[in-house]
Structure formats: C-alpha cells, structure tokens
Amino acid sequence: MTEENAFEWPITIYYEDTDVGGIVYHANYLKFFERARTELFRSRGVSLQALFADHVSFVVRHMDIDFHRGARLDEQLVVKTWPKNIRRASIEFCQVLVNNAGQALCKATVQVACIHPETMKPIQIPENIKSEISK
C-alpha cells in the first residue's frame, strides 16, 4: 500500500485542539494519528477489543514526526495512513495530515509493536491481522 491508496480519516480542528493562538498544539497531532490507525484497523474488520481479549495488543514503539505547517481552528483535514513495513511482531505506518489543498501539514512514521498485554512481551502478529492490514 502507498500514499495513493492510503486509508483516509477526516479530522476537524476544534477549539480544544488548539493553543491560545488558534494553532493545533503539537501533542494533538499524535492523537490524530492514533485515531486514524485505530480506524484503519476498524475499517478492515479488526476489533482492538477482540484482539485484547485474545491477549494481543499494539503499542507504539518508535515515532518520527515532522511538522511542516500548523493546522488551524475549524480546518477540515484528512489523515492518510498506510503500512510501510509489516514484520513478524511490528508494523511500521506512514501517516500524513493534509489540508484541502493537498498540502502536508505533518508527517509521521510510527512503529507499533505487537505484545501480550499482560506480560508486555513481543508476540507474533496474527496472520489474519497481517493480511487485513496489508489490503
């Protein structure tokens, strides 16, 4: 999967997302990206609660984030998300927050690790999850 056929999740910038200047506070981009990854799973029929019940969970292991320009109050944006690399126990996602003109406001590469939620140790990603995410 590439950016051209990425999963897209709409974001509206609310007052609570911004600082006193009406620009999105930097930590909120992480929330936008997290929601988009969750919705990507959901769109593929993968329930994170069902995974958790099966003792499978995902946690962010590493993130690189590049802020290009600030998002502003009331903007309608889109988070594009696609898996760049799926390994035995981790998935590396590319994510881009874009405005209506197609300009990238923020880009991130996020590596999530598959773990057992009780032991917090890495485990193999179930094959059906790998298959659904890579569609």
Secondary structure, DSSP 8 states (H G I E B T S, - for coil): --GGG-EEEEEE--GGGB-TTSBB-THHHHHHHHHHHHHHHHHTT--HHHHHHTT-EEEEEEEEEEE-S--BTT-EEEEEEEEEEE-SSEEEEEEEEE-TT--EEEEEEEEEEEE-TTT--B----HHHHHHHT-
